[in-house]
Amino acid sequence: MKKIIYLPAFIGLAFMGCNPIEDIHNDIDSQDNPVIGSTDYILTDDDYDALSLGFGTFDSEEQAKDSIPQLLDEKFAFWGNGSSVNVQYDLYIGNAEGVSDLTGSDIYSFTNSDYASTGSDAFGFYPDINATDAIPAVLDAQVSAPTEGQIVLAKYDQYTEIPEVGLADLVYYDFAGSFEGWSIVDESGADDVWTIETGNIRGNGFFGDQFSNVEWLVSPTIDLSGESDLKFQITQELDFAGDVSLVKILVSTDYTDDVLSATWDEITLAMPATGDMAPSEDYDFSAYDGQMINIAFKYTSIGDDPATTGVDEGDASRWRIQSMAIKTLGATGDTNSKGEYFMYTSGSWEAVEDVYYLSSADFDSMGEDSGEPGQFNNFSSSVSPNNYLPTFLELTFPYGQEEEELLVIYDYFSSSSGAQRRGNLYTFTNGAWDAYESTISTTLQFGKEDGVWVPDNTIRYTLTGGDYAVVVAELADVAGFESAVDNLDSFGNFNRTGPWSDDMIITALNVILDNLNPNAEELQKYVVTIATWAPGNSTEDWEMIKYEGEWITQALYAELTD
């Protein structure tokens, strides 16, 4: 009988070779008595992220069967052949009707001229302007050749109070969780320097050691036509820098698609980046009034290998950038970033009813501290909408009618997929807003065979007194089984010292399994634990599989199908 134990702690092992996990498997599976484990495991948010499943669910059972084994290789690396893990995971069964039309729609973000055309003459709608009434005229002017049924999310800012005239953002990039359309250009080095973090973007040349890299992050073309008296401001942080000149903010008026052939001017700030995230001064940017420009963040790191770099000590700083703005004289004041959905119907833009897009103020109302929705005005795998939206809807829409439905759309950040829109349907039932369940929790069992985790339908079952009674009733009158059945009836176990041979036990297991699972599919597996006298009370595990309508041992099945 195989001994079933759980994952042990191995301390102080050293592994050689280019693939430690593979070496572990080969070493374990070559042992005469490998560790055999059996357990249940529930996938976590980190597991879904590790599998690049930004939505935290599998799209199909086949996807789960293909992906989960790589996790089991890491989490149960010390388990050998014959081990099994029953994995609980979330399976996506589909959004409520209409959600995907909204989360996948076009987006139109309002510009300064759009606000001015509605009479606001500012960088957002004034408080007394009804945005829902004003938006269709802007969409008519800005969305070319709309099609019947086209849906657009109109995103805009609305002042919460009458704004004051002063410097206001003309161009603004919020790098919290997104590159905001900027492009990475590799000049030299093998590492991915620029990455996205939840609250900023990061340039970094340290990967367990300092390595030489030169990598640019280049903005889309910025149109400053008709603008004057411009200012530039960046909110940034620079850590672990030896030579601060290795990170540069550059501007070009002739960039096309080659950073090395373009002419770049360096911005030298009076308040450069330090070890604290902080905004710079409003730098005089008037040299670029009225021009088409590109801005670049150029990151350079130096490795510490004297043979290749000529230095004994490298320089690989960490440059974090939270936001960047180009400003001009305008109106400033607190705003709420909002969004409304419109559909093009019979030649006009109509507001889509029963849809609510969460605003920045809505996220803030759920908490602005670290780990709360208002910190970055989005949900994420660690800030689940399910933990906040029911209460938010109860407070915001307390007078829902029974069975009233509301589609709620919101911004979401996935560490594997970046910024996106998600949503769900909520129905007012018995005084509360209930979410549509788009996923179900289900399980798959995996077994380790020939060093590989594979989907496994094995059922583990221990015989009961009722099972032994079934054998007695079925085989009592079968020639050759008389004394064996009498012994089983008297003692409730299979006497292995004489009456019960292997072949006879297989016959008995066919009786039991046919009674237990009469409609079992072809190739259904069981591991059946039986009570024996050997002499002395003991147990045996029998691995059985249904093959061509009969239950045979898995060892015999392997011989027949080899």
Buried (B, 14 or more C-beta within 10 A) or exposed (E): EBEBEEBEEEEEEEEEEEEEEBEBBEBBBEEEEBBBBBBEBEBEBEBBBBBEBBBBBBEEEEBBBEBBBEBBBEEBBBBBBBBBBBBEBBBBEEBBEBBEBBBEBEEBEBBBEBBEBBEBEBBBBBBEBEBEEBBBEBBEEBBEEBEEEBBBBBBBBBBEEEBEEEBBBBBBBBBBBBBBEBBEBBBEBEBEBBEBBBBBBBBBBBBEEBBBBBBBBBBEEBEBEEBEEBBBBBBBBBEBBEEBEBBBBBBBBEBEEEBEEBEBEEBEBEBBBEEEBEBBEBBEBBEBBEBBBBBBBBBBBBBBBEEEBEBEEBBBBBBBBBBBBBBBBBBBBEBBBBBBBBBBEEEEBEBBEEBBBBBBBBBBBBBEEEEBBBBBBBBBBEBBBEEBBBEBBBEBBEEBEEEBBBBBBBBBBBBBEEBBBBBBBBBBEEEEBEBBEBBEEBEBBBBBEEBBBEBBBBBBBEBEEEBBEBBBEBBBEEEEBEEBBEBBBEEBBBBBEEBBEEEBBBBBBBBBBBBBBEEBEEEBBBBBBBBBBEEEEEEBBBBBBBBEEEBBBBEEBEEEEE
